[in-house]
Amino acid sequence: MRIIGHRRPRDIGKLGPPTDAEQAWLLSFAHRRTGVPKGVFRYRTHEEANADWDRWNAKLVAETVVRK
C-alpha cells in the first residue's frame, strides 16, 4: 500500500474555537420548544395547515408571555 500525502487537521479559521459565552448561547437554543405536537399531519389544503401552524405558534407565544 502506498501513502500519498498526510492527513492534516481541519483549519479552525481566523475566529478560533467558540468561547464559553458563545457555547452557553448555543446551548440555550436546545431548551426551546416549537409547540408543534409530534406526529404526521395530513391536510387537504394549505390553509388548514397554516391555521394549525398559527394556532400552535399563538399558544407557544402565550405560554412564553405567562412564564415571563
Residue pairs with C-beta under 8 A, 6 or more apart in sequence:
18 26
33 60
34 56
34 60
35 56
35 57
35 59
35 60
35 63
36 53
36 56
37 56
41 49
41 52
43 49
43 52
